[in-house]
Amino acid sequence: MAYINFDKNKLVNLEYSLSKEILRSNRAGSYASTTIIGCNTRKYHGLLVCPLEQIDGDKHVLLSSLDETVIQHGSEFNLGIHKYAGDTYYPKGHKYVRDFEVEFVAKTTFRVGGVVLTKESLMVGKEEQILLRYTLLDAHSPTTLRFRPFLAFRNFHTLTHANHDANTRTEPVKNGVRIKMYHGYPYLYMQFNKPADFVPVPDWYYGIEYIEEQKRGYEFREDLFVPGYFELPIEKGETIIFSASLREAEPGGLKRKFQSELKNRIPRNSFKNCLRNAAEQFVVRRDRKTEITAGFPWFGTWGRDTFISLPGLTIALDDPKTFRAVVDTQIDKMKDGLFPNMGKDTDPAFNSVDAPLWFFWSLQQYANEYQAHEEIWKKYKKPMQNILEAYRHGAPFNIHMHDNGLIFSGEPGRSLTWMDAVIHGKPVTPRIGYDVEINALWYNAVRFALELARNARDSRFISQWKEIPEKTGKSFIEHFWNPELGYCADYVNGNYRDFSVRPNMVIAASLPYTPLSDEMINSILGIVERELLTPKGLRTLSPNDPAYIGIYEGDQASRDAAYHQGTVWPWLLQPYAMAYLKLHKTSGIGHLRKIVEGFESDMSEYGVGTVGEIFDGDPPHLPRGSISQAWSVAALLWIDFTLNKLEKNLKQGNSNKL
């Protein structure tokens, strides 16, 4: 039995099956995603979703789905499934599903009478191509397979409807056809490894619904175009390969290609391997750039998420080459001391005060792991210095250092920290002023830069910055620490100090260089463990706060209102773990192991084989948001990596070394 498998008796239960989604991405930036029974529940679902620079640089759903039909003795059994109005599902192919498992690839087993058919899906590693492998395990009479492709040709954030602008003509290619529905799009090639009859029956299928979009308060109904269908016979024991690609495939090589690509997959046969497999899916290498996709299916590249997740996605997997490639790509995007927070390369948004400071933290992890302090200073001194100077003397969005050594940032209508939800132009958690994690990250960045400079004997840099840490550290304690409450203010603006119990002070406690004493960290962790810690991460606000929202659901405004007002984020376990280990060292291993291993059950839930973006603040902490999030996966990998090092040091008799 595969490590990831599902209750065979429940697979036909739509409530059970539709809540579990699968995802495969590749290094070219493409992905395939649907539910475990193949019924699309999101506008983001599709068998081939590709970035198209020639249109808008965004991802586009080309092939939405492929309905298979088994034909025997003139009888047809359609294995597909789509949702229509009134909770109508048609056809009801899920009733033929007998098994679904995930190891190297997702594999579905169908049984139709005496026919047993398996289907395996594989994204090609470096091309915009998906391969589906069908194997007829059993059949007692002649069998024919029919394939009906459902096409979208649209941006993955939008929906499409029947229209007269669509080019519905297909053109023959070897063992298949190609089609380009709209001007500016590439051709979609649909081919088989053996000759197939294509019967052109162009038609629109109206009113297909996506229930997850409906729940999220978005438009949820669209029309998909079916240009016709393919038919080909299949014999018992035979394997057929279907290819959908942006380039014409060589049919004779499809079987070899599938097998060759399969050898490069990390088997999802354990919890750790699932995390490793998920980590690789966030890395995109395209146009001489290496980037981290923040999450699937709808996120792009975010500067903040990139630097927070980078050590877990690369160093924890001993992949320094990818680490450097990502950093170099991000540096090329720098402007005025800031990294793009989000947006396309042609129109990036730089509204992230913390991304440049997480850049320092990320380099710090690399330097410590690979003893690369000299390399880091030599290669990255200039961008590091540019950031520090910009923050000291003034950067966009009113980011600047005050005479007391603290960083002030923010302006009305802007959200610059990771708590960035905005409703109708107004931030949900406005944090203009001194933010606790920003100033702790600033303190850490300056001290790390000075560490590198001293190692390199860079006297000029040392003389310019040596007085800042003491000033910043002293001011940090004066402005943020409340000895009566025993924890830090979340932000300070003038005479106002916000003492909402939030996890940002845990970030301050976790950093290699922190102004906080061990006694302060211990007190902070006590508050956090009583009010914020859950099995799935840290809440963003204490349940004791009147503003707390425990369930993340509803339309966008409702969800944004809850996003940082109680919703649980797994990535926050990373700073929690690092702060915890500062105090408890090897004695904290058991506690943190239990938390990490608590996510093993999630490998068969929500985003199968990965960890999603967020969870409800209230028990049972249901998964929400994106089905696979880079910094969620990275946090678990980084904690595991750190615990492994501690255990190794413990065996060697060096129990206090992190």
TISE-121381 format. One record per residue (C-alpha): residue in three letters; x, y, z. Coordinates in steps of 0.5 Angstrom, whole numbers, plus 500, padded with zeros to 3 digits. Example, Ala and Ser with C-alpha at 12.3 -4.5 7.8 and 13.67 -1.06 7.14 Angstrom:
   miro     X     Y     Z
    Ala   525   491   516
    Ser   527   498   514
END
This chain:
   miro     X     Y     Z
    Met   500   500   500
    Ala   503   507   498
    Tyr   504   512   504
    Ile   499   517   501
    Asn   493   513   500
    Phe   485   514   501
    Asp   479   510   504
    Lys   477   506   498
    Asn   470   506   501
    Lys   470   514   501
    Leu   472   516   495
    Val   465   516   492
    Asn   463   520   497
    Leu   464   527   494
    Glu   464   531   501
    Tyr   470   527   502
    Ser   473   527   495
    Leu   472   534   493
    Ser   476   537   499
    Lys   482   533   497
    Glu   486   537   492
    Ile   493   534   488
    Leu   498   539   485
    Arg   504   538   481
    Ser   508   544   478
    Asn   515   544   474
    Arg   521   548   474
    Ala   518   552   468
    Gly   513   555   472
    Ser   507   550   470
    Tyr   502   546   474
    Ala   497   541   474
    Ser   492   541   479
    Thr   485   538   481
    Thr   481   534   486
    Ile   483   527   487
    Ile   477   525   483
    Gly   478   529   477
    Cys   473   534   479
    Asn   475   541   478
    Thr   473   546   484
    Arg   477   552   483
    Lys   478   556   477
    Tyr   485   555   478
    His   484   548   477
    Gly   487   545   470
    Leu   491   539   467
    Leu   496   544   464
    Val   496   551   467
    Cys   502   555   464
    Pro   506   562   465
    Leu   505   566   458
    Glu   510   572   458
    Gln   507   574   451
    Ile   500   575   453
    Asp   501   578   461
    Gly   506   574   464
    Asp   501   571   468
    Lys   499   563   468
    His   493   561   464
    Val   489   555   464
    Leu   489   552   457
    Leu   487   544   458
    Ser   482   545   464
    Ser   480   537   464
    Leu   480   531   460
    Asp   474   526   460
    Glu   475   519   459
    Thr   470   514   456
    Val   471   507   456
    Ile   467   503   451
    Gln   465   496   451
    His   460   492   446
    Gly   457   499   444
    Ser   456   501   452
    Glu   459   508   454
    Phe   462   509   461
    Asn   464   516   462
    Leu   469   517   467
    Gly   469   524   468
    Ile   466   529   473
    His   463   536   473
    Lys   459   540   477
    Tyr   453   544   474
    Ala   447   548   477
    Gly   443   545   483
    Asp   449   541   486
    Thr   448   537   479
    Tyr   454   532   478
    Tyr   455   530   471
    Pro   457   525   468
    Lys   458   521   475
    Gly   465   518   473
    His   467   518   481
    Lys   463   512   482
    Tyr   468   508   478
    Val   474   510   482
    Arg   476   504   486
    Asp   483   507   488
    Phe   487   513   489
    Glu   494   513   491
    Val   500   518   491
    Glu   507   516   491
    Phe   512   518   485
    Val   506   520   481
    Ala   498   521   482
    Lys   495   514   480
    Thr   487   513   480
    Thr   484   506   479
    Phe   478   505   475
    Arg   473   499   475
    Val   468   499   470
    Gly   465   492   470
    Gly   470   487   468
    Val   475   493   466
    Val   480   495   470
    Leu   484   502   468
    Thr   489   506   471
    Lys   491   513   470
    Glu   497   516   472
    Ser   499   524   471
    Leu   506   527   470
    Met   508   534   469
    Val   515   534   465
    Gly   520   537   469
    Lys   523   543   464
    Glu   517   544   459
    Glu   510   546   459
    Gln   507   539   458
    Ile   503   534   462
    Leu   503   526   460
    Leu   498   522   462
    Arg   499   514   462
    Tyr   493   509   462
    Thr   494   502   463
    Leu   489   497   461
    Leu   490   492   467
    Asp   484   487   465
    Ala   478   487   460
    His   474   481   458
    Ser   472   484   451
    Pro   475   489   446
    Thr   475   496   449
    Thr   476   503   446
    Leu   478   509   450
    Arg   475   516   448
    Phe   478   522   450
    Arg   474   529   450
    Pro   478   535   452
    Phe   475   541   456
    Leu   479   547   454
    Ala   479   554   457
    Phe   485   559   454
    Arg   484   564   460
    Asn   488   567   465
    Phe   487   563   471
    His   484   569   475
    Thr   478   569   471
    Leu   473   565   468
    Thr   471   564   460
    His   464   564   457
    Ala   462   562   450
    Asn   464   567   445
    His   464   568   437
    Asp   472   571   438
    Ala   474   564   439
    Asn   478   560   434
    Thr   474   553   434
    Arg   478   550   429
    Thr   483   544   430
    Glu   489   542   426
    Pro   492   535   425
    Val   499   534   427
    Lys   502   527   428
    Asn   497   522   432
    Gly   493   528   435
    Val   491   535   433
    Arg   493   542   435
    Ile   489   548   437
    Lys   490   556   438
    Met   483   559   441
    Tyr   485   566   441
    His   490   571   438
    Gly   496   571   442
    Tyr   496   565   445
    Pro   501   559   443
    Tyr   498   552   440
    Leu   496   547   445
    Tyr   498   540   442
    Met   494   534   444
    Gln   497   528   442
    Phe   498   520   443
    Asn   503   515   443
    Lys   499   511   438
    Pro   495   513   432
    Ala   488   516   434
    Asp   482   518   431
    Phe   480   525   432
    Val   472   526   431
    Pro   471   534   430
    Val   465   536   434
    Pro   466   543   437
    Asp   461   545   442
    Trp   461   549   448
    Tyr   459   546   455
    Tyr   455   551   459
    Gly   455   553   466
    Ile   460   549   469
    Glu   461   551   477
    Tyr   467   551   481
    Ile   464   550   489
    Glu   471   553   492
    Glu   470   560   488
    Gln   463   560   490
    Lys   465   559   497
    Arg   470   565   497
    Gly   465   570   494
    Tyr   467   570   487
    Glu   464   569   480
    Phe   464   561   480
    Arg   461   559   473
    Glu   464   558   466
    Asp   463   555   459
    Leu   469   551   457
    Phe   470   549   449
    Val   470   542   447
    Pro   473   541   440
    Gly   471   534   439
    Tyr   474   527   441
    Phe   479   522   440
    Glu   478   515   440
    Leu   483   509   440
    Pro   483   502   442
    Ile   487   499   448
    Glu   488   492   449
    Lys   489   488   456
    Gly   496   490   458
    Glu   497   496   454
    Thr   499   503   456
    Ile   497   509   452
    Ile   500   516   453
    Phe   497   522   452
    Ser   501   529   452
    Ala   498   536   452
    Ser   504   541   451
    Leu   506   548   448
    Arg   510   544   443
    Glu   509   538   438
    Ala   511   532   441
    Glu   515   526   438
    Pro   509   521   439
    Gly   514   515   439
    Gly   518   518   445
    Leu   512   519   449
    Lys   513   512   453
    Arg   521   513   454
    Lys   520   520   456
    Phe   514   518   461
    Gln   519   513   464
    Ser   525   518   464
    Glu   521   523   468
    Leu   519   518   473
    Lys   526   517   475
    Asn   527   524   477
    Arg   521   524   482
    Ile   522   524   489
    Pro   518   518   492
    Arg   512   521   497
    Asn   513   515   501
    Ser   514   518   508
    Phe   513   525   511
    Lys   520   527   510
    Asn   520   526   503
    Cys   513   529   502
    Leu   516   535   505
    Arg   522   535   500
    Asn   518   533   494
    Ala   513   539   496
    Ala   519   544   497
    Glu   522   543   490
    Gln   515   545   487
    Phe   516   552   489
    Val   522   553   485
    Val   522   556   478
    Arg   528   556   473
    Arg   525   561   467
    Asp   529   566   463
    Arg   535   565   466
    Lys   532   567   473
    Thr   531   562   479
    Glu   525   564   483
    Ile   520   562   489
    Thr   513   561   488
    Ala   510   563   494
    Gly   504   558   494
    Phe   499   554   489
    Pro   495   555   486
    Trp   494   563   486
    Phe   501   566   488
    Gly   506   569   484
    Thr   513   571   487
    Trp   513   575   493
    Gly   520   578   496
    Arg   518   577   503
    Asp   516   570   502
    Thr   522   568   498
    Phe   527   570   504
    Ile   523   567   509
    Ser   522   560   506
    Leu   529   560   502
    Pro   533   557   508
    Gly   528   551   509
    Leu   527   550   501
    Thr   535   550   500
    Ile   539   550   506
    Ala   535   544   509
    Leu   536   540   503
    Asp   543   542   502
    Asp   542   546   496
    Pro   546   552   496
    Lys   547   553   489
    Thr   539   554   488
    Phe   540   559   494
    Arg   545   563   491
    Ala   541   563   484
    Val   535   565   488
    Val   538   571   492
    Asp   542   573   485
    Thr   535   574   482
    Gln   532   578   487
    Ile   538   582   488
    Asp   537   584   480
    Lys   530   586   482
    Met   532   591   488
    Lys   530   598   487
    Asp   532   604   493
    Gly   534   599   498
    Leu   527   595   497
    Phe   525   588   494
    Pro   519   587   490
    Asn   514   585   495
    Met   509   582   489
    Gly   507   583   482
    Lys   510   582   475
    Asp   517   584   473
    Thr   514   590   469
    Asp   510   593   474
    Pro   512   590   481
    Ala   510   593   488
    Phe   515   594   493
    Asn   511   595   499
    Ser   515   591   504
    Val   519   594   509
    Asp   521   587   512
    Ala   523   583   505
    Pro   530   587   505
    Leu   531   585   513
    Trp   529   578   512
    Phe   534   578   506
    Phe   540   579   511
    Trp   537   573   516
    Ser   537   569   510
    Leu   544   570   508
    Gln   546   569   516
    Gln   543   562   515
    Tyr   547   561   509
    Ala   553   564   512
    Asn   553   560   519
    Glu   551   553   515
    Tyr   557   553   510
    Gln   562   557   514
    Ala   561   562   508
    His   562   569   512
    Glu   568   571   507
    Glu   564   569   501
    Ile   557   573   503
    Trp   561   579   505
    Lys   565   579   498
    Lys   559   578   494
    Tyr   553   581   497
    Lys   556   587   501
    Lys   554   592   496
    Pro   546   590   496
    Met   547   589   504
    Gln   550   596   504
    Asn   545   599   500
    Ile   539   597   504
    Leu   542   599   510
    Glu   544   606   508
    Ala   537   606   505
    Tyr   533   605   512
    Arg   538   609   515
    His   537   615   511
    Gly   530   614   508
    Ala   527   609   503
    Pro   520   610   500
    Phe   514   609   504
    Asn   516   613   509
    Ile   522   608   512
    His   527   611   515
    Met   531   611   522
    His   530   615   527
    Asp   535   618   532
    Asn   534   613   537
    Gly   536   607   532
    Leu   529   605   531
    Ile   526   604   524
    Phe   519   608   523
    Ser   515   606   517
    Gly   508   606   514
    Glu   504   611   511
    Pro   496   612   511
    Gly   493   606   506
    Arg   499   602   506
    Ser   501   595   509
    Leu   508   594   509
    Thr   509   588   514
    Trp   507   581   513
    Met   500   583   516
    Asp   498   586   510
    Ala   491   585   509
    Val   487   591   506
    Ile   479   592   506
    His   477   597   501
    Gly   483   601   501
    Lys   484   601   509
    Pro   489   596   512
    Val   486   591   517
    Thr   492   592   522
    Pro   495   598   521
    Arg   502   598   524
    Ile   505   605   522
    Gly   510   607   526
    Tyr   515   602   530
    Asp   514   595   529
    Val   517   590   533
    Glu   519   585   528
    Ile   522   590   524
    Asn   526   593   529
    Ala   528   586   531
    Leu   530   584   524
    Trp   534   591   523
    Tyr   538   590   530
    Asn   540   583   527
    Ala   541   586   520
    Val   546   591   523
    Arg   549   586   527
    Phe   550   581   522
    Ala   553   586   517
    Leu   558   588   523
    Glu   560   581   524
    Leu   561   580   517
    Ala   565   586   516
    Arg   570   585   522
    Asn   571   578   519
    Ala   573   581   513
    Arg   577   587   517
    Asp   573   592   513
    Ser   574   598   518
    Arg   571   603   514
    Phe   564   600   515
    Ile   565   598   522
    Ser   566   605   524
    Gln   560   607   520
    Trp   555   602   523
    Lys   559   600   530
    Glu   555   605   534
    Ile   548   603   532
    Pro   546   596   535
    Glu   547   599   542
    Lys   543   605   541
    Thr   537   601   537
    Gly   538   595   542
    Lys   537   600   548
    Ser   531   604   545
    Phe   528   597   543
    Ile   527   595   550
    Glu   525   602   552
    His   519   602   547
    Phe   517   595   546
    Trp   518   591   553
    Asn   513   592   558
    Pro   515   588   565
    Glu   508   588   568
    Leu   505   585   562
    Gly   511   581   561
    Tyr   511   581   553
    Cys   513   586   547
    Ala   508   591   544
    Asp   506   590   537
    Tyr   508   597   535
    Val   509   604   537
    Asn   507   610   534
    Gly   508   616   538
    Asn   505   615   545
    Tyr   501   610   543
    Arg   503   602   544
    Asp   499   597   542
    Phe   499   591   546
    Ser   495   586   542
    Val   498   579   543
    Arg   501   577   537
    Pro   506   573   534
    Asn   511   578   531
    Met   514   579   538
    Val   516   571   537
    Ile   520   573   531
    Ala   524   578   535
    Ala   525   573   540
    Ser   528   568   535
    Leu   533   572   531
    Pro   541   570   532
    Tyr   542   577   535
    Thr   536   580   539
    Pro   535   586   544
    Leu   531   581   548
    Ser   534   577   554
    Asp   533   570   556
    Glu   528   572   561
    Met   524   576   557
    Ile   524   571   551
    Asn   522   566   556
    Ser   516   570   559
    Ile   514   572   551
    Leu   514   564   550
    Gly   509   563   556
    Ile   504   568   553
    Val   505   565   546
    Glu   504   558   549
    Arg   498   560   553
    Glu   494   564   547
    Leu   497   563   540
    Leu   500   556   540
    Thr   496   551   536
    Pro   498   544   533
    Lys   498   548   526
    Gly   502   554   528
    Leu   501   561   531
    Arg   495   565   532
    Thr   495   572   529
    Leu   491   574   535
    Ser   489   572   542
    Pro   482   569   542
    Asn   482   573   549
    Asp   482   580   544
    Pro   475   583   542
    Ala   478   583   535
    Tyr   479   576   534
    Ile   476   572   529
    Gly   477   564   529
    Ile   474   562   523
    Tyr   477   564   516
    Glu   471   564   511
    Gly   466   568   507
    Asp   467   573   501
    Gln   474   576   500
    Ala   473   582   505
    Ser   470   577   511
    Arg   477   573   509
    Asp   481   579   509
    Ala   478   581   516
    Ala   480   574   519
    Tyr   487   573   515
    His   491   577   521
    Gln   486   577   527
    Gly   486   570   529
    Thr   488   566   523
    Val   493   560   524
    Trp   500   561   520
    Pro   504   555   520
    Trp   510   559   518
    Leu   510   562   525
    Leu   512   555   528
    Gln   519   557   525
    Pro   521   563   529
    Tyr   517   560   535
    Ala   522   554   535
    Met   528   558   534
    Ala   526   562   540
    Tyr   524   556   544
    Leu   531   552   542
    Lys   535   559   545
    Leu   532   557   552
    His   531   550   552
    Lys   536   547   547
    Thr   537   539   546
    Ser   531   539   552
    Gly   526   542   547
    Ile   527   537   541
    Gly   521   533   544
    His   516   538   544
    Leu   518   541   537
    Arg   518   534   534
    Lys   511   533   536
    Ile   509   539   533
    Val   512   538   526
    Glu   510   530   526
    Gly   503   533   528
    Phe   503   535   520
    Glu   504   528   518
    Ser   496   527   518
    Asp   496   533   513
    Met   499   529   508
    Ser   492   526   506
    Glu   488   532   507
    Tyr   487   539   503
    Gly   493   539   499
    Val   495   532   498
    Gly   503   531   500
    Thr   504   538   502
    Val   502   544   507
    Gly   497   549   506
    Glu   497   557   507
    Ile   493   557   514
    Phe   488   554   518
    Asp   482   557   523
    Gly   484   560   529
    Asp   479   556   532
    Pro   479   548   533
    Pro   479   543   529
    His   483   548   526
    Leu   481   547   519
    Pro   486   548   513
    Arg   484   554   509
    Gly   487   559   503
    Ser   492   556   498
    Ile   493   548   498
    Ser   501   549   498
    Gln   505   554   501
    Ala   512   555   501
    Trp   514   558   508
    Ser   509   553   511
    Val   513   547   508
    Ala   520   551   509
    Ala   518   552   516
    Leu   517   545   518
    Leu   524   543   514
    Trp   528   548   517
    Ile   525   546   524
    Asp   527   538   522
    Phe   534   540   520
    Thr   535   544   526
    Leu   533   539   530
    Asn   537   534   527
    Lys   543   538   528
    Leu   542   538   535
    Glu   541   531   536
    Lys   547   530   532
    Asn   551   535   536
    Leu   548   531   542
    Lys   551   524   540
    Gln   558   528   539
    Gly   557   531   546
    Asn   556   538   544
    Ser   549   539   547
    Asn   549   546   547
    Lys   551   548   540
    Leu   545   550   535
END
